[in-house]
């Protein structure tokens, strides 16, 4: 009886808070819910917003979520929807956040953590942080400087950057802005000739790793995107020619000089198979990783097929609605790989504690995607820099709180599945 009264009282107070909040009246609160429109928005389920006002500059942000409502205000509805949308019921999108509650950190006390080394090494290259920049397409949707702004921000913190095939700027230009080689994420398309041309371009640009996406093989029902498109009053046809795949790719310069006339629809790689990946090995010097592995069975096949690494990813809940989070899938994949190749992870990571849980499970790096796009849409390069700084700072603090003096020290004893 008492607990019921407490719940009812809490609910009334919460509704009173919402009713009187300028954040709700401004429409900013709605922006928090774009990732999970059928439930209370993230991070509201963890804690209420600390301010009724939108932040006015990057350094005012307390956490990465502070950037999302500013981006929603700045970015055209259709562009924001492209980033925020999941698939169908968006079960996977929500699971990517909610499932971090399935795992708890296990601190090791009385370790001297006055000095903490957050650096990692992948394929012989050292990065100052285990946080990497996920590949996201069409960054000019959010700011005119697009991927160039992201690259300069990644350079500031010496983060690994992965570049999408669908980048507005070419891999050569982004590499120059980053000041170091970037990894290239490949949408193979249904055409081997197109895939081969993209692979050779990335190789020629000095990319050390080819990240082959394996989970974009069919169309997708992006309901949040479609609903927000209806609210966008701009004339979009001048920038978005959807008459063919070639026309759609005109503003995505990794495709420059490649014959796309035979590609139909959205260019999904529906015919991608293990033999296709083997053919890539014959035309490139790059390491080959697979992006989109979420089962132990596929991880084992990757090892058997000589793949150099795995990115455990569900495309941020954007590729399919299988319902499983990557943090839930990660332990079984680590167990299946048995140290034979690097395993990294993305999808749903927002906090330093999120990252440390994955690193303790055995991931060697953790990627962020939507948060840096919020920063880009809110404040351009400075917004991305601040987002990455926040995640770096939180990750370092979480390592100290756990008693880990380096990323290498993190292991399974630092994390457990909640009972």
DRENNU-110666 format. One line per field, with one value per residue (C-alpha): x, y, z; residue in one letter. Coordinates in Angstrom, 3 decimals, always signed. Layout:
DRENNU-110666
c1	c(X  ...)
c2	c(Y  ...)
c3	c(Z  ...)
aa	c(a  ...)
This chain:
DRENNU-110666
c1	c(+0.000  +2.760  +4.842  +1.780  +1.176  +4.829  +4.648  +1.435  +2.905  +6.097  +4.063  +2.007  +5.145  +6.745  +3.683  +3.592  +7.262  +6.556  +3.522  +5.457  +8.682  +9.757  +11.840  +8.637  +6.995  +9.985  +9.773  +13.270  +12.070  +10.549  +13.990  +15.177  +12.551  +13.412  +15.472  +12.681  +9.370  +7.215  +8.746  +9.951  +13.056  +16.653  +18.139  +14.891  +14.626  +17.917  +17.547  +15.566  +17.285  +19.375  +18.270  +15.175  +17.282  +19.198  +22.949  +24.363  +27.923  +29.701  +31.512  +28.142  +27.304  +27.289  +26.831  +26.455  +22.655  +22.724  +23.614  +20.622  +17.881  +20.170  +20.783  +17.037  +16.473  +19.216  +18.867  +16.013  +13.409  +14.092  +17.841  +17.373  +14.985  +17.556  +19.945  +17.471  +15.332  +15.463  +13.541  +9.911  +9.067  +12.604  +13.018  +16.723  +17.232  +15.863  +17.609  +20.965  +20.488  +18.383  +20.593  +23.499  +21.394  +21.875  +25.532  +27.255  +30.809  +32.844  +35.393  +38.770  +39.666  +43.015  +44.720  +46.766  +44.918  +46.582  +47.929  +45.672  +46.626  +43.583  +45.569  +44.990  +46.765  +45.055  +46.994  +50.192  +48.756  +48.382  +45.388  +45.066  +41.566  +39.582  +36.706  +36.504  +34.417  +31.833  +31.204  +28.054  +26.847  +26.030  +27.354  +26.521  +22.928  +24.002  +26.627  +28.174  +31.656  +30.345  +32.971  +35.803  +34.668  +34.409  +37.906  +39.423  +37.687  +38.976  +42.448  +42.256  +41.733  +43.745  +40.715  +40.470  +38.043  +36.083  +34.730  +31.491  +31.256  +28.319  +30.418  +29.761  +33.520  +36.003  +38.287  +41.257  +39.893  +38.870  +42.267  +43.911  +41.640  +42.292  +46.055  +46.378  +44.920  +41.253  +39.570  +37.170  +33.680  +32.446  +28.922  +29.795  +26.661  +25.313  +28.022  +31.498  +32.893  +31.618  +32.870  +36.273  +36.550  +35.702  +38.193  +40.970  +40.146  +40.398  +43.621  +45.092  +44.146  +46.247  +43.464  +44.932  +41.620  +38.599  +35.448  +32.934  +29.345  +27.375  +24.046  +22.655  +21.281  +17.607  +15.274  +14.191  +11.081  +12.436  +9.179  +10.615  +12.343  +9.201  +7.060  +9.551  +9.851  +6.153  +6.887  +9.781  +8.551  +11.701  +11.909  +14.270  +14.377  +17.133  +19.560  +18.081  +17.566  +16.049  +15.495  +18.329  +21.103  +23.641  +21.715  +21.475  +25.220  +26.148  +26.833  +28.757  +32.189  +33.688  +31.639  +33.208  +34.363  +32.608  +29.946  +26.780  +24.282  +23.580  +22.788  +19.087  +17.086  +19.123  +22.187  +21.851  +24.387  +21.784  +24.120  +27.049  +28.560  +31.816  +33.154  +32.707  +34.853  +37.486  +37.628  +38.339  +41.433  +42.846  +42.571  +43.739  +46.588  +44.238  +43.218  +39.631  +37.116  +33.405  +30.905  +27.585  +28.498  +26.194  +26.298  +28.937  +28.286  +29.176  +32.175  +33.491  +32.926  +34.804  +37.783  +37.631  +37.559  +40.669  +38.953  +41.259  +38.725  +35.080  +33.002  +30.069  +27.371  +23.688  +24.020  +22.725  +19.364  +19.143  +19.729  +17.249  +15.048  +16.359  +15.793  +19.226  +21.682  +25.379  +26.345  +24.259  +25.841  +29.420  +30.334  +29.426  +31.382  +34.456  +34.168  +33.842  +36.792  +39.144  +41.663  +42.194  +41.366  +40.493  +36.873  +35.490  +31.915  +29.422  +25.667  +24.083  +27.238  +26.747  +28.615  +32.083  +30.598  +29.069  +32.520  +34.251  +31.689  +32.464  +36.231  +36.074  +34.167  +37.042  +36.289  +39.431  +37.681  +34.221  +32.527  +30.149  +27.938  +24.775  +26.324  +28.960  +26.295  +24.327  +27.467  +28.002  +24.424  +24.519  +27.876  +29.915  +33.488  +33.521  +30.441  +32.064  +35.224  +33.241  +31.227  +34.417  +36.020  +33.074  +33.163  +36.951  +36.670  +33.879  +35.760  +38.918  +36.937  +35.077  +38.389  +39.716  +36.532  +36.951  +40.610  +41.943  +45.187  +45.082  +42.705  +44.820  +44.104  +40.353  +39.072  +35.985  +36.490  +35.469  +31.969  +29.140  +25.666  +23.098  +21.095)
c2	c(+0.000  +2.443  +1.753  +2.349  +5.742  +6.665  +5.695  +7.692  +10.739  +10.515  +10.243  +13.348  +15.344  +14.210  +15.237  +18.594  +19.076  +18.352  +20.602  +23.588  +22.980  +25.513  +22.682  +20.884  +24.056  +24.813  +21.422  +20.604  +17.756  +16.094  +15.960  +13.718  +11.187  +10.831  +7.720  +6.034  +7.717  +5.053  +5.471  +8.245  +9.664  +8.851  +10.044  +10.911  +7.302  +7.725  +11.270  +14.425  +17.199  +19.485  +22.689  +24.126  +25.974  +24.740  +25.056  +28.047  +26.833  +23.472  +23.981  +24.384  +20.724  +18.454  +15.257  +14.310  +14.368  +18.143  +18.477  +16.580  +19.205  +21.921  +19.805  +19.199  +22.953  +23.635  +20.720  +20.407  +17.842  +15.360  +15.450  +15.003  +12.115  +10.422  +10.320  +9.605  +6.934  +3.246  +0.520  -0.565  -0.609  +0.533  -2.318  -2.642  +1.088  +1.052  -2.174  -0.622  +1.791  -0.196  -3.279  -1.498  -1.943  -5.696  -5.290  -3.897  -2.720  -4.441  -2.010  -3.254  -1.165  +0.068  +0.313  +3.432  +5.098  +8.502  +7.802  +6.185  +5.148  +5.236  +4.544  +1.545  +0.001  -1.484  -3.025  -1.315  +2.210  +3.856  +6.028  +8.126  +6.884  +3.652  +5.772  +5.741  +7.792  +5.578  +5.860  +7.900  +9.005  +12.426  +14.570  +17.733  +17.007  +18.413  +21.059  +22.411  +21.227  +17.674  +14.964  +17.497  +19.023  +15.543  +14.656  +17.803  +17.051  +13.460  +14.824  +17.029  +13.999  +11.530  +9.300  +6.557  +7.718  +5.467  +7.056  +5.987  +5.158  +7.596  +10.498  +13.822  +14.400  +12.054  +9.751  +11.763  +15.050  +13.564  +11.905  +15.269  +16.923  +14.148  +14.417  +10.632  +7.598  +6.819  +3.431  +3.021  +1.581  -0.144  -0.464  -3.020  -2.476  -5.369  -4.744  -6.266  -3.620  -0.813  -2.545  -3.109  +0.532  +1.729  -0.685  +0.485  +4.115  +3.547  +1.600  +4.378  +6.952  +5.099  +3.541  +0.705  -1.066  -1.894  -2.194  -4.211  -3.607  -6.850  -5.785  -3.420  -5.978  -5.001  -2.036  -0.496  +1.071  +4.184  +5.391  +8.278  +9.598  +9.323  +11.114  +13.951  +14.303  +15.221  +18.173  +19.483  +22.444  +22.902  +22.092  +19.133  +18.077  +20.561  +18.717  +15.229  +13.688  +10.271  +9.305  +6.747  +5.508  +7.365  +10.614  +10.085  +9.513  +12.748  +14.562  +11.628  +11.987  +8.583  +7.499  +10.086  +8.491  +5.174  +3.921  +3.468  +3.098  -0.553  -0.019  -0.038  +1.013  +1.972  +0.013  -2.584  -5.410  -8.176  -10.548  -10.132  -13.430  -14.920  -15.346  -11.613  -10.833  -13.312  -11.526  -8.263  -9.864  -10.243  -6.535  -4.789  -4.591  -3.334  -5.352  -6.543  -6.320  -7.092  -4.585  -6.004  -9.345  -10.017  -13.816  -16.256  -18.432  -15.648  -14.687  -18.232  -18.169  -14.874  -16.477  -19.513  -17.238  -15.348  -12.049  -9.629  -8.242  -7.753  -4.694  -5.886  -3.553  -3.419  -0.145  +1.752  +0.050  +1.513  -1.545  -4.081  -4.543  -7.860  -6.723  -7.532  -4.980  -5.150  -5.013  -8.164  -9.907  -8.882  -11.516  -14.480  -13.037  -12.449  -16.064  -17.372  -15.371  -16.600  -13.852  -14.723  -11.195  -7.762  -7.208  -3.684  -2.547  +0.274  +1.002  +2.802  +3.949  +7.302  +7.164  +6.378  +3.613  +2.111  +2.042  +0.535  -2.279  -3.224  -2.888  -5.112  -7.714  -7.809  -5.206  -3.340  -0.108  +1.442  +3.613  +6.556  +7.736  +9.731  +11.740  +13.345  +14.074  +15.881  +17.896  +18.554  +19.695  +21.861  +23.628  +22.192  +21.080  +22.552  +20.513  +17.287  +18.085  +18.623  +15.419  +13.400  +15.202  +14.352  +10.667  +10.570  +12.229  +9.933  +6.847  +7.828  +8.546  +5.223  +3.389  +5.113  +4.350  +0.695  +0.618  +0.063  +1.848  +1.048  -0.307  -3.472  -4.043  -4.180  -7.760  -9.827  -9.459  -5.781  -6.507  -8.918  -9.599  -8.308  -11.055)
c3	c(+0.000  +1.026  -2.092  -4.267  -2.663  -3.161  -6.821  -7.323  -5.588  -7.630  -10.800  -9.923  -9.151  -12.391  -14.415  -12.603  -13.501  -17.157  -17.266  -15.979  -17.864  -20.511  -21.964  -22.894  -24.171  -26.393  -28.072  -26.848  -24.644  -27.682  -29.248  -26.429  -27.449  -31.130  -30.496  -28.532  -29.329  -27.706  -24.229  -21.972  -23.624  -22.920  -20.588  -18.769  -17.640  -15.784  -14.459  -15.253  -17.217  -15.059  -16.765  -18.373  -20.940  -23.970  -23.664  -25.522  -26.039  -26.004  -22.705  -20.934  -21.595  -18.559  -20.586  -24.237  -24.035  -23.610  -27.302  -28.687  -28.179  -29.572  -32.661  -32.967  -32.959  -35.516  -37.911  -40.449  -39.344  -42.145  -41.516  -37.786  -38.447  -40.688  -37.750  -34.948  -36.575  -35.840  -37.673  -37.287  -33.541  -32.658  -30.182  -30.990  -30.692  -27.151  -26.197  -27.060  -24.166  -21.736  -21.759  -20.086  -16.942  -17.315  -16.374  -13.295  -12.757  -10.038  -8.544  -7.310  -4.262  -2.936  -6.312  -6.981  -9.854  -9.607  -13.095  -15.683  -19.209  -21.518  -24.695  -26.933  -29.899  -32.951  -35.825  -34.688  -34.324  -30.925  -30.034  -26.891  -26.107  -26.523  -27.889  -31.690  -34.102  -35.806  -39.544  -40.204  -43.616  -45.037  -42.195  -44.113  -43.091  -39.723  -40.537  -43.765  -42.720  -42.241  -41.994  -42.178  -38.883  -37.378  -38.600  -37.090  -33.793  -33.853  -34.513  -31.411  -29.149  -31.289  -31.778  -34.354  -37.045  -39.378  -42.536  -44.186  -47.876  -47.793  -46.558  -48.263  -48.440  -50.077  -48.133  -49.397  -48.063  -44.719  -44.278  -44.849  -42.266  -39.744  -40.280  -40.124  -41.873  -41.277  -41.512  -44.415  -43.890  -47.049  -48.381  -51.014  -53.156  -55.263  -57.887  -57.511  -59.865  -57.623  -54.485  -56.044  -57.105  -53.588  -52.024  -54.343  -53.614  -49.869  -50.314  -52.429  -49.796  -47.231  -45.156  -43.078  -42.427  -44.577  -42.461  -44.492  -43.394  -43.442  -41.920  -44.572  -46.966  -47.256  -47.233  -43.951  -42.494  -40.750  -39.227  -37.205  -40.331  -42.436  -39.858  -39.445  -43.217  -43.269  -40.983  -43.099  -45.149  -47.251  -50.950  -50.816  -54.475  -55.366  -53.061  -53.065  -56.484  -55.782  -59.410  -59.275  -57.017  -59.156  -58.725  -54.968  -54.756  -56.556  -53.266  -51.778  -53.240  -52.516  -55.542  -57.863  -61.107  -60.435  -62.850  -60.790  -63.615  -62.861  -59.181  -58.361  -55.303  -52.268  -53.315  -50.546  -50.618  -50.712  -52.536  -50.115  -48.964  -47.665  -51.191  -51.818  -48.801  -49.967  -53.334  -51.510  -49.998  -53.512  -54.366  -51.191  -48.709  -45.989  -42.967  -43.380  -40.542  -40.526  -39.138  -38.013  -36.418  -33.448  -32.926  -31.755  -34.799  -37.236  -35.123  -35.433  -39.206  -39.389  -37.672  -39.947  -42.999  -41.951  -41.099  -39.273  -36.792  -35.828  -35.042  -32.933  -34.214  -35.032  -36.942  -33.927  -34.386  -37.907  -40.076  -38.754  -35.699  -34.411  -30.812  -29.418  -28.075  -28.802  -25.119  -24.617  -27.635  -26.856  -24.215  -26.406  -29.326  -27.153  -25.984  -29.547  -30.909  -28.165  -28.780  -32.444  -33.657  -32.271  -31.282  -31.002  -30.409  -31.019  -30.877  -27.944  -26.131  -24.404  -21.078  -19.836  -17.703  -20.860  -22.434  -19.393  -19.211  -22.818  -22.357  -19.271  -21.284  -23.760  -26.430  -27.453  -28.431  -28.179  -30.816  -30.544  -33.397  -32.689  -29.807  -32.004  -34.636  -31.925  -31.223  -34.926  -35.445  -32.334  -32.652  -35.545  -34.862  -31.350  -30.489  -31.690  -29.754  -26.566  -27.006  -27.417  -24.488  -22.231  -23.165  -22.695  -19.288  -18.140  -19.345  -17.491  -14.322  -14.570  -14.940  -11.815  -9.912  -10.861  -9.835  -13.361  -14.216  -17.931  -20.539  -20.604  -16.901  -17.477  -17.611  -16.850  -13.094  -13.409  -14.719  -14.026  -15.349  -12.896  -11.204)
aa	c(x  x  x  x  x  x  x  x  x  x  x  x  x  x  x  x  x  x  x  x  x  x  x  x  x  x  x  x  x  x  x  x  x  x  x  x  x  x  x  x  x  x  x  x  x  x  x  x  x  x  x  x  x  x  x  x  x  x  x  x  x  x  x  x  x  x  x  x  x  x  x  x  x  x  x  x  x  x  x  x  x  x  x  x  x  x  x  x  x  x  x  x  x  x  x  x  x  x  x  x  x  x  x  x  x  x  x  x  x  x  x  x  x  x  x  x  x  x  x  x  x  x  x  x  x  x  x  x  x  x  x  x  x  x  x  x  x  x  x  x  x  x  x  x  x  x  x  x  x  x  x  x  x  x  x  x  x  x  x  x  x  x  x  x  x  x  x  x  x  x  x  x  x  x  x  x  x  x  x  x  x  x  x  x  x  x  x  x  x  x  x  x  x  x  x  x  x  x  x  x  x  x  x  x  x  x  x  x  x  x  x  x  x  x  x  x  x  x  x  x  x  x  x  x  x  x  x  x  x  x  x  x  x  x  x  x  x  x  x  x  x  x  x  x  x  x  x  x  x  x  x  x  x  x  x  x  x  x  x  x  x  x  x  x  x  x  x  x  x  x  x  x  x  x  x  x  x  x  x  x  x  x  x  x  x  x  x  x  x  x  x  x  x  x  x  x  x  x  x  x  x  x  x  x  x  x  x  x  x  x  x  x  x  x  x  x  x  x  x  x  x  x  x  x  x  x  x  x  x  x  x  x  x  x  x  x  x  x  x  x  x  x  x  x  x  x  x  x  x  x  x  x  x  x  x  x  x  x  x  x  x  x  x  x  x  x  x  x  x  x  x  x  x  x  x  x  x  x  x  x  x  x  x  x  x  x  x  x  x  x  x  x  x  x  x  x  x  x  x  x  x  x  x  x  x  x  x  x  x  x  x  x  x  x  x  x  x  x  x)
